[in-house]
Amino acid sequence: MQVQAITAFSPAFLLQAQLMTLSTVDLAIIVLYFLAVLGIGFYLKKFTKTGEDFFLAGREMTAWIAGLSFLAANLGSLELMGWAASAYQYGILATHWYWIGAIPAMLFLGIVMIPFYYISKTHSVPGYLKLRFGEPARALSAVSFGLMTVFMSGINMYSMAVVMKVVLGWDIDFSIWVSSITVMLYVGLGGLLSAIFNEVLQFVLIWLGALLISIIGLIEAGGWDGVVARIHQNFPAQDFTHAWRTLGTFSDNPMGINWIGIVFGLGAVISMGYWTTDFLVVQRVISAKDLRAAKLAPIIGAAFKMCVPFIVILPGLLGLALLDSPGHHYLVGADVAKEALKHGQVLGSYNEVLPIMLARYCGPGLLGLGITALIAGFMSGMAGNVSAFATVWTYDIYRATFRKEAPDAHYVSVGRWCTVLGILASIGTAYLAMSFASIMDYVQALFSFFIAPLFGTVILGMLWKRASPAGGFWGLAAGTASSIGMWAWVKVDPTALRYVAMSPNAKDMAENMFRALWSWIVCVIVTVVVSLLTTPKPEKELVNLVYGCTDIPSEGHLPMWQRPAFWACIVGAAFIALNIIFW
């Protein structure tokens, strides 16, 4: 294998030629990985005979397996490529999506919400809404969630194909179809059980491969202090290295956002919505063997989540320190690169920072491990979305609408065919994603459309007995419609940004955060008003679904160190300490 020095790379080279070629050892590592994930799928097929086995892994996962899978299902292309690119674009502010944008929500899920998902024995979040609010709310959430998972899976496919094309020169169609068929086989054979075991394998590979960039990059830069000094030298007028200090106003930070958007739009709405109602991740937790394990799983995931910026955000910051020259970004936004191409100028995109750093540091063997880590991340994201799609489609659309009574084996068969359907639909959205200039902003827009209002509906359903079926449905519908409407309003009239994002100078990410906040508020207000005007369900129908009507098993007999709440406090204290350190 031959890798050119990074100083020899021009932006034109990045888009016109591959960054590196693989040695025999590197290829062998990648082939071995594909064989391993397929082998796991074929082996676990014999353990997935019932619907409980296929869709919820038999509810036999330990807290550690469920927790690592819970995190790995999220550790896909958005994490590896998207947030490395965002760190290069926005600096350490991208870390908020891992700390305030994840940790409080994951702890809230484990301590407050999991008991209701687990005790109600639901197969999905739309399934919970069916029990709590009735069929209309379930149908609306199932359709919107199905659309979102297909789009998200397609984005994972497209991102991997782009990396393989930029890094290795592989044909983009070849990359999409090989990864898709592999995921289709091992999820279709072993269901969620296969997805979970592969996600744990992928979690280990991602850390082994991605750590290479961070460790070697820190050595080159002279440690964290060296990274900060180099970034300040390159960009003295902009602060890329403080997480909170610049959030007093919209204009003092690279993201064009203030603390209200971060704390409330991201921390209180989008992250709470994603980590507590997105069935992609919730499905992994309710596969746990008992309630205590289910409560511990997201707490374990939160502990590891706090460390993920070291392998995702740090490579982007290293790019700012080591690739850029004073006052000049080496890479540009995808929209700028696209516009420059119209004038015959070829520029590199933010999205290429991770593969560029991989090319900078990895030789034979290490390169194979690094590429395998990227592939594992992309396939983990695809598998998570596809398995969640199969569950929601089978139980919340097919069984509810077309065949309510059928043998369990029939639904397992439908689930396997839904895996094929989900993969094919995801391939279509992968090609659709090629037309978007900024995938990360596109994904955050999807979250604001579907996740933010869903969180309002679910949390009111769990905490307020008076929330009625009509309130749940119309609140969810109004929140979703308002979010899409605000997005369309800004697209038609860009000056509307001053109303939606509270600033005419807000960037796309800031707009997404505020749009999510407004849609959640709309959902809550409509749900409350309609509920007060309509008849709620009787309390006997709310058993195991709502606080005050549910007998949650006590953990008072356990030693303190075995209680999930104790470990949630430990993780919460570490979370606060990190935010103070990087203030």
C-alpha positions in Angstrom: 0.0 0.0 0.0 1.2 3.5 -0.8 -0.1 6.6 1.1 1.0 10.0 0.1 1.8 12.6 2.7 -1.1 14.9 3.5 0.8 17.9 2.4 0.8 16.5 -1.1 -3.0 16.4 -1.2 -4.7 19.3 -3.0 -8.5 19.7 -2.8 -8.6 18.8 -6.5 -6.8 15.6 -5.7 -9.3 14.6 -3.1 -12.2 14.5 -5.5 -10.3 13.2 -8.6 -8.4 10.3 -7.2 -8.4 7.9 -4.3 -6.4 8.7 -1.2 -4.9 5.3 -0.8 -4.8 1.7 -2.0 -5.2 -1.4 0.2 -2.5 -4.0 0.8 -3.3 -7.7 0.8 -3.3 -7.6 4.7 -5.9 -4.7 4.6 -8.1 -6.5 2.2 -7.9 -9.7 4.2 -9.1 -7.8 7.4 -12.1 -6.3 5.6 -13.1 -9.7 4.0 -12.7 -11.4 7.4 -15.1 -8.8 8.9 -17.8 -9.4 6.2 -17.5 -13.2 6.7 -17.7 -12.8 10.5 -21.0 -10.8 10.4 -22.5 -13.2 7.9 -21.4 -16.1 10.0 -23.1 -14.6 13.1 -26.3 -14.2 11.1 -26.3 -17.8 9.9 -25.4 -19.2 13.4 -28.1 -17.2 15.2 -30.9 -18.1 12.7 -31.6 -21.3 14.7 -32.3 -19.2 17.8 -34.9 -16.9 16.2 -38.0 -19.0 15.8 -40.6 -16.9 17.5 -41.7 -13.3 17.1 -40.2 -12.5 20.5 -36.9 -14.0 19.4 -36.8 -12.2 16.0 -38.0 -8.7 17.0 -36.8 -8.5 20.6 -34.0 -11.0 20.8 -36.1 -13.2 23.2 -35.8 -10.5 25.9 -32.7 -12.3 27.2 -29.9 -9.7 26.8 -27.7 -8.7 29.8 -27.4 -5.1 30.8 -24.0 -4.8 29.2 -24.9 -6.4 25.9 -28.1 -4.3 25.6 -26.2 -1.1 26.7 -23.4 -1.5 24.2 -25.9 -2.4 21.4 -28.0 0.6 22.5 -25.0 2.9 21.9 -23.6 1.0 18.8 -27.0 1.3 17.0 -26.4 5.0 17.1 -22.7 4.9 16.3 -23.2 4.9 12.5 -22.1 7.1 9.7 -23.6 10.2 11.3 -21.3 9.7 14.3 -18.1 8.8 12.4 -18.3 11.1 9.4 -21.0 13.6 10.1 -19.9 14.8 13.5 -16.2 14.7 12.6 -17.2 17.0 9.8 -19.3 19.1 12.2 -16.4 19.4 14.6 -14.2 20.7 11.7 -17.0 23.2 10.8 -18.1 24.3 14.3 -15.3 23.3 16.6 -15.9 21.8 20.0 -19.5 22.9 20.0 -20.2 19.6 18.2 -19.5 17.9 21.5 -22.8 19.1 22.8 -24.5 16.5 20.7 -22.7 13.9 22.8 -23.0 15.5 26.3 -26.0 17.7 26.9 -27.5 16.3 23.7 -27.4 12.7 24.9 -26.4 12.0 28.6 -29.4 13.6 30.4 -31.8 12.0 28.0 -30.2 8.5 28.3 -30.3 8.7 32.1 -33.9 9.9 31.9 -34.8 7.0 29.7 -33.2 4.5 32.1 -34.7 5.9 35.3 -38.1 7.3 34.3 -39.4 5.9 31.0 -38.0 2.3 30.6 -40.3 0.9 33.3 -43.4 1.7 31.2 -41.9 0.4 27.9 -40.7 -2.8 29.7 -43.7 -3.5 32.0 -46.3 -2.9 29.2 -44.5 -5.6 27.1 -44.8 -3.5 24.0 -42.8 -4.4 20.8 -42.3 -0.8 19.8 -42.9 2.9 20.7 -45.9 3.1 18.3 -47.1 0.0 20.1 -47.0 1.9 23.4 -49.0 4.8 21.8 -51.6 2.2 20.7 -52.0 1.1 24.3 -52.0 4.6 25.7 -53.8 6.7 23.1 -55.4 4.2 20.6 -55.0 3.2 17.0 -54.9 6.7 15.3 -51.9 7.8 17.3 -50.1 4.5 16.7 -50.8 4.6 13.0 -49.5 8.2 12.6 -46.3 7.5 14.6 -45.7 4.2 12.8 -45.9 5.7 9.4 -43.7 8.7 10.3 -41.2 6.4 12.0 -41.1 4.0 9.1 -40.3 6.9 6.7 -37.6 8.3 9.0 -35.8 4.9 9.5 -35.7 4.3 5.7 -34.3 7.7 5.1 -31.7 7.3 7.9 -30.7 3.8 6.7 -30.2 5.2 3.2 -28.0 8.0 4.5 -25.8 5.4 6.2 -25.5 3.6 2.9 -24.7 6.7 1.0 -22.1 7.9 3.5 -20.2 4.6 3.4 -20.2 4.6 -0.4 -18.8 8.1 -0.4 -16.0 7.1 2.0 -15.1 4.1 0.0 -15.1 6.2 -3.2 -13.0 9.0 -1.8 -10.6 6.8 0.2 -10.3 3.7 -1.9 -11.7 4.6 -5.3 -14.4 2.0 -5.1 -17.4 2.4 -7.3 -20.2 4.0 -5.3 -22.9 1.6 -6.6 -20.7 -1.4 -5.7 -20.3 -0.1 -2.1 -24.0 0.5 -1.7 -25.1 -2.9 -2.9 -22.4 -5.0 -1.1 -23.1 -3.4 2.3 -26.9 -3.6 1.7 -26.9 -7.3 0.8 -24.7 -8.1 3.8 -27.0 -6.3 6.2 -30.1 -7.8 4.6 -28.7 -11.3 5.1 -27.6 -11.1 8.7 -30.6 -9.1 9.9 -33.1 -11.2 7.8 -31.6 -14.4 9.2 -31.1 -13.6 12.9 -33.4 -10.6 13.4 -32.6 -8.3 16.3 -30.5 -11.0 18.0 -28.1 -11.0 15.1 -28.2 -7.2 14.8 -27.3 -6.8 18.6 -24.4 -9.3 18.5 -23.0 -7.7 15.4 -23.4 -4.2 16.9 -21.3 -5.3 19.9 -18.7 -6.6 17.5 -18.9 -3.4 15.5 -18.6 -1.3 18.7 -15.3 -2.9 19.5 -14.0 -2.5 15.9 -15.1 1.2 15.8 -13.1 2.0 18.9 -10.0 0.1 17.9 -10.0 1.7 14.4 -11.0 5.2 15.3 -8.7 5.5 18.3 -5.7 5.3 15.9 -6.4 8.8 14.5 -7.0 10.4 17.9 -3.9 9.0 19.6 -1.4 9.6 16.7 -2.9 13.0 16.0 -2.5 14.1 19.6 1.1 12.9 19.6 1.8 15.0 16.4 0.0 18.1 17.8 1.8 17.9 21.2 -1.2 16.9 23.3 -4.5 18.7 23.9 -2.8 21.9 24.7 -0.9 21.7 21.4 -4.2 21.2 19.5 -5.8 24.3 21.2 -2.7 26.4 20.5 -2.5 25.4 16.9 -6.3 26.1 16.4 -6.0 29.5 18.0 -3.0 30.3 15.8 -4.9 29.3 12.7 -8.1 31.2 13.6 -7.4 33.9 16.2 -10.7 35.7 15.5 -12.9 32.6 16.1 -13.2 30.4 19.2 -13.3 26.7 18.2 -12.2 25.2 21.6 -14.7 26.3 24.3 -18.0 24.5 24.7 -20.1 27.1 26.6 -18.1 30.3 26.9 -19.1 31.6 23.4 -22.9 30.8 23.7 -23.9 34.1 25.2 -24.9 35.5 21.8 -25.6 34.2 18.3 -22.6 36.0 16.8 -19.8 34.8 19.1 -19.5 31.2 18.0 -19.1 29.4 14.6 -22.5 27.7 14.8 -24.5 30.9 15.1 -26.5 29.6 18.0 -27.0 30.7 21.7 -27.3 28.7 24.9 -31.2 28.6 24.6 -31.0 26.6 21.4 -28.5 24.2 22.9 -30.1 23.7 26.3 -33.8 23.7 25.2 -33.8 22.9 21.5 -31.1 20.2 21.7 -30.9 19.1 25.3 -34.6 19.3 26.3 -36.3 18.4 23.0 -34.3 16.7 20.2 -32.1 14.6 22.4 -34.9 13.7 24.8 -37.0 12.8 21.8 -34.3 10.7 20.0 -33.0 8.7 23.0 -36.4 8.1 24.6 -38.8 7.6 21.7 -36.8 6.6 18.6 -37.5 2.9 18.5 -34.1 2.3 16.8 -32.4 2.7 20.2 -35.3 1.9 22.5 -35.7 -1.6 20.9 -32.2 -2.6 22.1 -33.0 -1.7 25.7 -36.4 -3.5 26.0 -34.6 -6.7 24.8 -32.9 -6.9 28.2 -33.6 -9.9 30.4 -35.3 -8.1 33.3 -36.4 -4.6 34.3 -33.2 -3.9 36.3 -31.0 -4.8 33.3 -33.3 -2.7 31.0 -32.8 0.3 33.4 -29.0 -0.2 33.5 -28.5 -0.5 29.8 -28.9 3.2 28.8 -26.9 4.2 31.9 -24.0 2.0 30.7 -24.5 3.4 27.2 -24.4 7.0 28.7 -21.0 6.2 30.3 -19.5 5.2 27.0 -21.3 8.0 25.1 -19.3 10.6 27.1 -16.1 9.1 25.7 -17.2 8.9 22.1 -16.1 12.5 21.3 -12.5 11.3 21.7 -12.9 9.2 18.5 -15.4 11.3 16.6 -15.1 15.0 17.6 -11.3 15.0 18.2 -10.4 14.0 14.6 -12.3 17.1 13.3 -10.5 19.3 15.8 -7.2 17.8 14.7 -8.1 18.7 11.2 -8.5 22.4 12.3 -5.1 22.2 14.0 -3.1 20.2 11.5 -4.6 20.7 8.1 -5.4 24.4 8.1 -3.1 27.3 7.6 -3.7 30.7 9.4 -7.0 32.2 8.4 -7.7 29.5 5.8 -9.8 26.4 6.0 -8.4 23.4 4.0 -11.9 22.0 3.4 -15.2 23.8 2.7 -18.9 23.1 3.1 -20.5 20.7 0.7 -22.7 23.5 -0.7 -19.7 25.7 -1.4 -17.8 22.8 -3.0 -20.9 22.1 -5.2 -21.1 25.8 -6.3 -17.4 26.0 -7.0 -17.6 22.9 -9.2 -20.0 24.8 -11.5 -17.2 27.3 -12.1 -14.6 24.6 -12.7 -13.0 24.8 -9.3 -12.7 21.5 -7.3 -12.7 21.9 -3.5 -12.7 19.3 -0.7 -15.7 19.0 1.6 -15.9 19.0 5.4 -17.3 15.5 5.1 -13.8 14.3 4.0 -11.9 15.2 7.1 -12.2 11.8 8.7 -10.9 9.8 5.7 -8.2 12.4 5.2 -7.0 11.9 8.8 -7.2 8.2 8.3 -5.0 8.4 5.2 -2.6 10.7 7.1 -1.8 8.2 9.9 -2.6 4.6 8.9 -0.2 2.2 7.1 -0.7 -1.5 6.1 -2.7 -3.5 8.6 -3.7 -0.4 10.6 -5.4 1.0 7.5 -7.4 -2.2 7.1 -8.5 -1.9 10.7 -9.4 1.7 10.3 -11.5 1.1 7.1 -13.1 -1.9 8.8 -14.1 0.4 11.7 -15.7 2.8 9.2 -17.6 0.0 7.4 -18.7 -1.4 10.8 -20.1 2.0 11.8 -22.0 2.4 8.6 -23.4 -1.2 8.7 -24.3 -0.8 12.4 -26.4 2.3 11.5 -28.0 0.5 8.6 -28.8 -2.7 10.6 -30.3 -0.7 13.5 -32.7 1.2 11.2 -33.6 -1.8 9.2 -34.4 -4.1 12.2 -36.4 -1.3 13.8 -38.3 -0.7 10.5 -39.1 -4.5 10.2 -40.5 -4.5 13.7 -42.7 -1.4 13.3 -43.9 -2.4 9.9 -44.8 -5.9 11.0 -46.5 -5.1 14.3 -47.8 -1.6 13.9 -48.7 -1.4 10.2 -49.1 -4.9 8.8 -50.7 -6.7 11.8 -52.8 -3.7 12.8 -54.2 -3.0 9.3 -54.0 -6.2 7.2 -54.0 -9.3 9.4 -54.7 -9.0 13.1 -54.8 -12.7 13.9 -52.1 -15.0 12.5 -49.7 -17.6 13.7 -46.5 -16.3 15.3 -44.4 -17.9 12.5 -46.3 -15.8 10.0 -45.2 -12.6 11.6 -41.6 -13.8 11.7 -41.8 -14.5 8.0 -43.3 -11.0 7.4 -40.5 -9.5 9.5 -37.9 -11.2 7.3 -39.5 -10.0 4.1 -39.8 -6.5 5.6 -36.0 -6.6 6.1 -35.7 -7.1 2.3 -38.3 -4.3 1.7 -36.5 -2.0 4.1 -33.1 -2.6 2.4 -34.5 -1.9 -1.1 -36.3 1.2 0.1 -33.1 2.4 1.8 -31.1 1.9 -1.4 -33.5 4.2 -3.1 -33.1 6.9 -0.4 -29.3 6.4 -0.6 -29.4 7.6 -4.2 -31.8 10.3 -3.2 -29.4 11.5 -0.5 -26.8 12.2 -3.2 -28.8 15.3 -4.2 -28.5 17.0 -0.8 -25.6 19.4 -0.1 -25.5 18.8 3.7 -26.5 15.4 5.0 -26.1 16.3 8.7 -28.4 19.2 8.5 -30.9 17.1 6.5 -30.8 14.4 9.3 -31.4 17.0 12.0 -34.3 18.3 10.0 -35.8 14.8 10.0 -35.4 14.7 13.8 -37.2 18.0 14.2 -40.1 16.7 11.9 -40.7 13.4 13.6 -38.8 13.0 16.9 -39.4 16.3 18.7 -43.2 16.2 18.6 -43.3 12.5 19.3 -41.4 13.1 22.6 -44.1 15.6 23.6 -46.8 13.0 23.0 -45.0 10.1 24.8 -43.9 12.1 27.9 -47.4 13.5 28.4 -48.8 10.1 28.0 -46.6 8.6 30.6 -46.8 11.4 33.2 -50.3 12.8 32.8 -53.3 10.6 33.4 -55.7 13.2 31.9 -54.1 13.1 28.4 -56.9 11.7 26.2 -56.7 9.6 23.0 -57.9 12.6 20.9 -55.3 14.8 22.6 -52.5 12.4 21.9 -53.3 12.1 18.2 -54.0 15.7 17.5 -51.0 16.9 19.5 -48.7 14.6 17.5 -50.3 15.6 14.2 -50.1 19.3 15.0 -46.4 19.1 16.2 -45.3 17.3 13.1 -47.2 19.5 10.7 -45.9 22.7 12.4 -42.3 21.5 12.1 -42.6 20.7 8.4 -44.5 24.0 7.9 -41.7 26.0 9.5 -39.1 24.3 7.4 -41.1 25.0 4.2 -41.6 28.6 5.4 -37.9 29.3 5.6 -37.2 27.6 2.3 -39.8 29.8 0.6 -39.0 33.0 2.5 -35.4 33.0 4.0 -36.2 36.1 6.0 -38.5 33.9 8.2 -35.4 32.6 9.8 -35.5 35.6 12.2 -38.8 34.2 13.6 -38.1 30.5 13.5 -34.5 30.6 14.8 -34.7 33.9 16.7 -31.9 35.4 14.7 -31.5 36.4 11.0 -27.9 35.1 11.1 -28.6 31.6 12.5 -27.0 28.7 10.7 -28.9 25.6 9.5 -28.1 23.7 12.7 -29.5 26.5 14.9 -32.6 26.6 12.8 -33.1 22.8 13.3 -32.8 23.2 17.1 -35.3 26.0 17.4 -37.7 24.4 15.0 -37.7 21.3 17.1 -38.3 23.4 20.2 -41.3 25.2 18.7 -42.8 21.9 17.3 -42.6 20.3 20.7 -44.3 23.3 22.3 -47.1 23.1 19.7 -47.5 19.4 20.4 -47.7 19.9 24.1 -50.1 22.8 24.0 -52.5 21.1 21.5 -52.4 17.8 23.5 -53.2 19.6 26.7 -56.0 21.7 25.2 -57.7 18.9 23.3 -57.3 16.5 26.3 -59.1 19.0 28.6 -62.0 19.2 26.1 -62.3 15.5 25.5 -62.8 12.3 27.6 -59.7 10.6 28.9 -59.4 6.8 29.3 -60.5 5.3 32.6 -57.7 4.6 35.0 -58.2 0.9 34.8 -57.1 1.0 31.2 -53.9 3.0 32.1 -52.4 0.3 34.3 -48.7 -0.3 33.4 -48.8 2.7 31.1 -48.9 5.9 33.3 -47.3 7.1 36.5 -49.8 6.7 39.3 -51.5 3.7 37.7 -48.4 1.5 37.5 -46.8 -0.6 40.2 -43.0 -0.3 39.6 -41.0 -2.9 41.4 -38.9 -1.5 44.3 -35.1 -1.8 44.3 -34.8 -1.0 48.0 -33.7 -4.5 48.9 -30.6 -4.2 46.7 -27.2 -2.8 47.9 -26.7 0.8 46.8 -24.0 -0.1 44.2 -26.5 -2.5 42.4 -29.2 0.1 42.0 -29.5 1.8 38.5 -30.2 5.2 40.2 -26.8 5.1 42.0 -24.9 4.6 38.7 -27.0 7.2 37.0 -25.8 9.7 39.7 -22.2 8.7 39.0 -22.6 9.2 35.3 -24.4 12.5 35.9 -21.6 13.8 38.1 -19.0 12.9 35.4 -21.1 14.7 32.8 -21.2 17.9 34.9 -17.4 17.7 35.4 -16.7 17.4 31.7 -18.8 20.4 30.9 -16.9 22.4 33.5 -13.5 21.3 32.3 -14.3 22.3 28.7 -16.4 25.3 29.5 
